[in-house]
Amino acid sequence: MSTMKNNRAASRLRKNLSYFRTNYAAVLAAILAFSLLSPPTLPPPPPLPLLAARLFLYLFRPSDAPSSSCRAFSDRET
């Protein structure tokens, strides 16, 4: 059962990577541009607020709701 979940997770990760590749590249380019244009004494902004928000939303979601989106899933999808 565990390997089946891992295979599904890896498949979804590959699909998301190909689907959102442009977005990931844009975010990476913005971070690199910011780090190159800012003075060396200014540290890059840490992603801690984003990680904290994601953790908060994940931990306090309803137990019957999926964590991936707000739409309802059919029985076939779950």
TORLUMBA-993095 format. One line per field, with one value per atom (N, C-alpha, C, O): residue in three letters; atom name; x, y, z. Coordinates in nm, 3 decimals, always signed. Example, Ala and Ser with C-alpha at 12.3 -4.5 7.8 and 13.67 -1.06 7.14 Angstrom:
// TORLUMBA-993095
aa	ALA,ALA,ALA,ALA,SER,SER,SER,SER;
at	N,CA,C,O,N,CA,C,O;
c1	+1.319,+1.230,+1.320,+1.424,+1.285,+1.367,+1.290,+1.341;
c2	-0.569,-0.450,-0.330,-0.332,-0.225,-0.106,+0.003,+0.114;
c3	+0.780,+0.780,+0.780,+0.846,+0.708,+0.714,+0.787,+0.804;
END
This chain:
// TORLUMBA-993095
aa	MET,MET,MET,MET,SER,SER,SER,SER,THR,THR,THR,THR,MET,MET,MET,MET,LYS,LYS,LYS,LYS,ASN,ASN,ASN,ASN,ASN,ASN,ASN,ASN,ARG,ARG,ARG,ARG,ALA,ALA,ALA,ALA,ALA,ALA,ALA,ALA,SER,SER,SER,SER,ARG,ARG,ARG,ARG,LEU,LEU,LEU,LEU,ARG,ARG,ARG,ARG,LYS,LYS,LYS,LYS,ASN,ASN,ASN,ASN,LEU,LEU,LEU,LEU,SER,SER,SER,SER,TYR,TYR,TYR,TYR,PHE,PHE,PHE,PHE,ARG,ARG,ARG,ARG,THR,THR,THR,THR,ASN,ASN,ASN,ASN,TYR,TYR,TYR,TYR,ALA,ALA,ALA,ALA,ALA,ALA,ALA,ALA,VAL,VAL,VAL,VAL,LEU,LEU,LEU,LEU,ALA,ALA,ALA,ALA,ALA,ALA,ALA,ALA,ILE,ILE,ILE,ILE,LEU,LEU,LEU,LEU,ALA,ALA,ALA,ALA,PHE,PHE,PHE,PHE,SER,SER,SER,SER,LEU,LEU,LEU,LEU,LEU,LEU,LEU,LEU,SER,SER,SER,SER,PRO,PRO,PRO,PRO,PRO,PRO,PRO,PRO,THR,THR,THR,THR,LEU,LEU,LEU,LEU,PRO,PRO,PRO,PRO,PRO,PRO,PRO,PRO,PRO,PRO,PRO,PRO,PRO,PRO,PRO,PRO,PRO,PRO,PRO,PRO,LEU,LEU,LEU,LEU,PRO,PRO,PRO,PRO,LEU,LEU,LEU,LEU,LEU,LEU,LEU,LEU,ALA,ALA,ALA,ALA,ALA,ALA,ALA,ALA,ARG,ARG,ARG,ARG,LEU,LEU,LEU,LEU,PHE,PHE,PHE,PHE,LEU,LEU,LEU,LEU,TYR,TYR,TYR,TYR,LEU,LEU,LEU,LEU,PHE,PHE,PHE,PHE,ARG,ARG,ARG,ARG,PRO,PRO,PRO,PRO,SER,SER,SER,SER,ASP,ASP,ASP,ASP,ALA,ALA,ALA,ALA,PRO,PRO,PRO,PRO,SER,SER,SER,SER,SER,SER,SER,SER,SER,SER,SER,SER,CYS,CYS,CYS,CYS,ARG,ARG,ARG,ARG,ALA,ALA,ALA,ALA,PHE,PHE,PHE,PHE,SER,SER,SER,SER,ASP,ASP,ASP,ASP,ARG,ARG,ARG,ARG,GLU,GLU,GLU,GLU,THR,THR,THR,THR;
at	N,CA,C,O,N,CA,C,O,N,CA,C,O,N,CA,C,O,N,CA,C,O,N,CA,C,O,N,CA,C,O,N,CA,C,O,N,CA,C,O,N,CA,C,O,N,CA,C,O,N,CA,C,O,N,CA,C,O,N,CA,C,O,N,CA,C,O,N,CA,C,O,N,CA,C,O,N,CA,C,O,N,CA,C,O,N,CA,C,O,N,CA,C,O,N,CA,C,O,N,CA,C,O,N,CA,C,O,N,CA,C,O,N,CA,C,O,N,CA,C,O,N,CA,C,O,N,CA,C,O,N,CA,C,O,N,CA,C,O,N,CA,C,O,N,CA,C,O,N,CA,C,O,N,CA,C,O,N,CA,C,O,N,CA,C,O,N,CA,C,O,N,CA,C,O,N,CA,C,O,N,CA,C,O,N,CA,C,O,N,CA,C,O,N,CA,C,O,N,CA,C,O,N,CA,C,O,N,CA,C,O,N,CA,C,O,N,CA,C,O,N,CA,C,O,N,CA,C,O,N,CA,C,O,N,CA,C,O,N,CA,C,O,N,CA,C,O,N,CA,C,O,N,CA,C,O,N,CA,C,O,N,CA,C,O,N,CA,C,O,N,CA,C,O,N,CA,C,O,N,CA,C,O,N,CA,C,O,N,CA,C,O,N,CA,C,O,N,CA,C,O,N,CA,C,O,N,CA,C,O,N,CA,C,O,N,CA,C,O,N,CA,C,O,N,CA,C,O,N,CA,C,O,N,CA,C,O,N,CA,C,O,N,CA,C,O,N,CA,C,O;
c1	+0.083,+0.000,+0.087,+0.057,+0.194,+0.284,+0.352,+0.365,+0.394,+0.460,+0.362,+0.400,+0.235,+0.135,+0.115,+0.102,+0.113,+0.100,+0.223,+0.212,+0.341,+0.465,+0.466,+0.509,+0.418,+0.414,+0.316,+0.345,+0.201,+0.104,+0.159,+0.140,+0.226,+0.283,+0.392,+0.399,+0.475,+0.581,+0.521,+0.570,+0.415,+0.348,+0.288,+0.300,+0.223,+0.164,+0.272,+0.255,+0.385,+0.495,+0.551,+0.578,+0.570,+0.619,+0.519,+0.559,+0.390,+0.287,+0.285,+0.279,+0.291,+0.293,+0.418,+0.411,+0.531,+0.656,+0.646,+0.686,+0.591,+0.579,+0.473,+0.488,+0.365,+0.256,+0.292,+0.257,+0.363,+0.395,+0.541,+0.592,+0.607,+0.749,+0.776,+0.874,+0.691,+0.710,+0.697,+0.774,+0.600,+0.584,+0.705,+0.753,+0.755,+0.872,+0.993,+1.072,+1.008,+1.120,+1.108,+1.209,+0.987,+0.967,+0.999,+1.062,+0.956,+0.986,+1.136,+1.192,+1.201,+1.346,+1.418,+1.515,+1.373,+1.436,+1.417,+1.508,+1.299,+1.275,+1.364,+1.418,+1.380,+1.467,+1.612,+1.682,+1.656,+1.794,+1.815,+1.919,+1.718,+1.731,+1.737,+1.817,+1.652,+1.653,+1.788,+1.843,+1.841,+1.967,+2.085,+2.180,+2.078,+2.186,+2.178,+2.281,+2.056,+2.040,+2.047,+2.067,+2.029,+2.032,+2.175,+2.263,+2.199,+2.333,+2.371,+2.283,+2.498,+2.539,+2.505,+2.497,+2.484,+2.454,+2.308,+2.273,+2.221,+2.079,+2.054,+2.073,+2.012,+1.990,+1.862,+1.771,+1.856,+1.734,+1.618,+1.640,+1.497,+1.383,+1.360,+1.352,+1.348,+1.328,+1.185,+1.093,+1.167,+1.032,+0.955,+0.857,+0.999,+0.934,+0.787,+0.707,+0.747,+0.602,+0.519,+0.409,+0.570,+0.497,+0.489,+0.384,+0.599,+0.598,+0.507,+0.437,+0.507,+0.420,+0.273,+0.191,+0.239,+0.100,+0.056,-0.055,+0.142,+0.108,+0.090,-0.004,+0.178,+0.167,+0.039,-0.029,+0.007,-0.115,-0.239,-0.327,-0.245,-0.359,-0.368,-0.478,-0.255,-0.254,-0.299,-0.378,-0.250,-0.282,-0.425,-0.485,-0.480,-0.613,-0.721,-0.825,-0.696,-0.799,-0.903,-0.873,-1.025,-1.125,-1.076,-1.011,-1.109,-1.056,-1.110,-1.044,-1.228,-1.284,-1.252,-1.288,-1.184,-1.152,-1.011,-0.919,-0.995,-0.860,-0.778,-0.833,-0.648,-0.563,-0.514,-0.450,-0.543,-0.485,-0.562,-0.501,-0.695,-0.771,-0.904,-0.935,-0.982,-1.111,-1.227,-1.340,-1.203,-1.314,-1.348,-1.266,-1.468,-1.513,-1.461,-1.457,-1.422,-1.374,-1.482,-1.558,-1.490,-1.584,-1.526,-1.409,-1.610,-1.564,-1.455,-1.366,-1.461,-1.362,-1.223,-1.121,-1.221,-1.095,-1.028,-0.907,-1.104,-1.045,-1.003,-0.952;
c2	-0.119,+0.000,+0.126,+0.225,+0.119,+0.234,+0.265,+0.382,+0.162,+0.185,+0.240,+0.318,+0.199,+0.252,+0.402,+0.479,+0.443,+0.585,+0.661,+0.772,+0.602,+0.666,+0.682,+0.785,+0.579,+0.588,+0.696,+0.771,+0.703,+0.806,+0.944,+1.038,+0.957,+1.087,+1.128,+1.244,+1.034,+1.065,+1.103,+1.193,+1.034,+1.066,+1.206,+1.282,+1.240,+1.373,+1.480,+1.589,+1.450,+1.545,+1.573,+1.687,+1.467,+1.486,+1.566,+1.652,+1.537,+1.609,+1.756,+1.844,+1.784,+1.923,+1.995,+2.112,+1.928,+1.989,+2.029,+2.139,+1.940,+1.975,+2.082,+2.168,+2.078,+2.173,+2.313,+2.412,+2.322,+2.451,+2.492,+2.577,+2.435,+2.462,+2.610,+2.663,+2.677,+2.820,+2.901,+2.994,+2.866,+2.937,+2.918,+3.014,+2.796,+2.769,+2.846,+2.899,+2.851,+2.924,+3.074,+3.141,+3.127,+3.270,+3.305,+3.407,+3.222,+3.246,+3.238,+3.322,+3.139,+3.125,+3.245,+3.296,+3.291,+3.408,+3.533,+3.615,+3.549,+3.666,+3.663,+3.765,+3.546,+3.533,+3.562,+3.632,+3.508,+3.533,+3.681,+3.738,+3.744,+3.886,+3.969,+4.062,+3.936,+4.008,+3.993,+4.090,+3.871,+3.850,+3.917,+3.960,+3.928,+3.994,+4.146,+4.214,+4.202,+4.347,+4.405,+4.525,+4.323,+4.374,+4.382,+4.311,+4.469,+4.478,+4.347,+4.276,+4.316,+4.189,+4.178,+4.067,+4.290,+4.283,+4.250,+4.214,+4.262,+4.233,+4.085,+4.038,+4.011,+3.868,+3.846,+3.928,+3.736,+3.708,+3.678,+3.623,+3.714,+3.689,+3.540,+3.466,+3.495,+3.352,+3.311,+3.390,+3.189,+3.142,+3.091,+3.018,+3.129,+3.079,+3.118,+3.034,+3.241,+3.270,+3.181,+3.140,+3.153,+3.065,+2.923,+2.858,+2.874,+2.740,+2.732,+2.633,+2.836,+2.838,+2.841,+2.772,+2.919,+2.924,+2.790,+2.744,+2.727,+2.595,+2.492,+2.413,+2.492,+2.399,+2.424,+2.330,+2.550,+2.585,+2.535,+2.472,+2.562,+2.518,+2.366,+2.310,+2.299,+2.153,+2.092,+1.997,+2.145,+2.087,+2.115,+2.032,+2.228,+2.265,+2.252,+2.316,+2.168,+2.143,+2.047,+1.973,+2.047,+1.949,+1.807,+1.784,+1.715,+1.580,+1.509,+1.419,+1.546,+1.479,+1.550,+1.501,+1.663,+1.738,+1.704,+1.692,+1.689,+1.668,+1.795,+1.905,+1.782,+1.898,+1.964,+2.068,+1.905,+1.957,+2.074,+2.161,+2.078,+2.187,+2.201,+2.124,+2.298,+2.324,+2.257,+2.262,+2.196,+2.136,+1.999,+1.936,+1.954,+1.822,+1.715,+1.737,+1.602,+1.490,+1.385,+1.362,+1.321,+1.210,+1.086,+1.083,+0.983,+0.857,+0.793,+0.727,+0.812,+0.754,+0.818,+0.751,+0.945,+1.017,+0.990,+1.007,+0.949,+0.930,+0.789,+0.758;
c3	+0.000,+0.000,+0.000,-0.067,+0.075,+0.086,-0.048,-0.085,-0.120,-0.248,-0.351,-0.438,-0.341,-0.434,-0.410,-0.505,-0.283,-0.252,-0.298,-0.350,-0.281,-0.325,-0.477,-0.529,-0.548,-0.694,-0.739,-0.832,-0.673,-0.708,-0.676,-0.753,-0.563,-0.525,-0.625,-0.665,-0.664,-0.761,-0.895,-0.963,-0.934,-1.060,-1.055,-1.151,-0.946,-0.932,-0.928,-0.983,-0.862,-0.855,-0.995,-1.030,-1.073,-1.210,-1.294,-1.373,-1.278,-1.353,-1.314,-1.400,-1.184,-1.137,-1.186,-1.225,-1.183,-1.228,-1.374,-1.411,-1.457,-1.599,-1.621,-1.708,-1.544,-1.562,-1.513,-1.577,-1.401,-1.341,-1.362,-1.288,-1.459,-1.482,-1.504,-1.452,-1.580,-1.607,-1.478,-1.456,-1.394,-1.268,-1.178,-1.117,-1.169,-1.087,-1.139,-1.061,-1.270,-1.330,-1.303,-1.277,-1.308,-1.282,-1.137,-1.111,-1.045,-0.903,-0.879,-0.809,-0.936,-0.921,-0.982,-0.924,-1.098,-1.162,-1.077,-1.066,-1.016,-0.930,-0.807,-0.766,-0.748,-0.630,-0.668,-0.595,-0.781,-0.824,-0.857,-0.823,-0.923,-0.955,-0.827,-0.816,-0.730,-0.604,-0.534,-0.482,-0.533,-0.464,-0.535,-0.471,-0.667,-0.741,-0.731,-0.732,-0.721,-0.717,-0.577,-0.561,-0.476,-0.338,-0.287,-0.336,-0.190,-0.133,-0.061,-0.013,-0.055,+0.006,+0.155,+0.208,+0.221,+0.364,+0.392,+0.504,+0.289,+0.306,+0.280,+0.168,+0.382,+0.360,+0.279,+0.283,+0.205,+0.129,+0.225,+0.333,+0.186,+0.275,+0.292,+0.194,+0.414,+0.435,+0.402,+0.419,+0.356,+0.323,+0.446,+0.431,+0.564,+0.685,+0.696,+0.737,+0.663,+0.670,+0.578,+0.615,+0.460,+0.369,+0.423,+0.416,+0.477,+0.534,+0.655,+0.673,+0.737,+0.855,+0.814,+0.875,+0.712,+0.666,+0.610,+0.637,+0.532,+0.475,+0.586,+0.582,+0.684,+0.795,+0.875,+0.914,+0.899,+0.971,+0.896,+0.955,+0.767,+0.688,+0.681,+0.682,+0.675,+0.669,+0.801,+0.802,+0.911,+1.041,+1.085,+1.154,+1.047,+1.093,+0.986,+0.995,+0.885,+0.785,+0.842,+0.936,+0.788,+0.833,+0.804,+0.702,+0.891,+0.876,+0.753,+0.700,+0.705,+0.588,+0.457,+0.350,+0.463,+0.342,+0.293,+0.373,+0.162,+0.109,+0.124,+0.126,+0.134,+0.157,+0.029,+0.034,-0.087,-0.209,-0.270,-0.333,-0.254,-0.314,-0.242,-0.151,-0.284,-0.220,-0.292,-0.243,-0.405,-0.478,-0.423,-0.356,-0.450,-0.405,-0.501,-0.622,-0.448,-0.527,-0.539,-0.445,-0.654,-0.670,-0.605,-0.567,-0.591,-0.531,-0.616,-0.563,-0.747,-0.837,-0.814,-0.830,-0.779,-0.762,-0.628,-0.615,-0.529,-0.396,-0.371,-0.264;
END
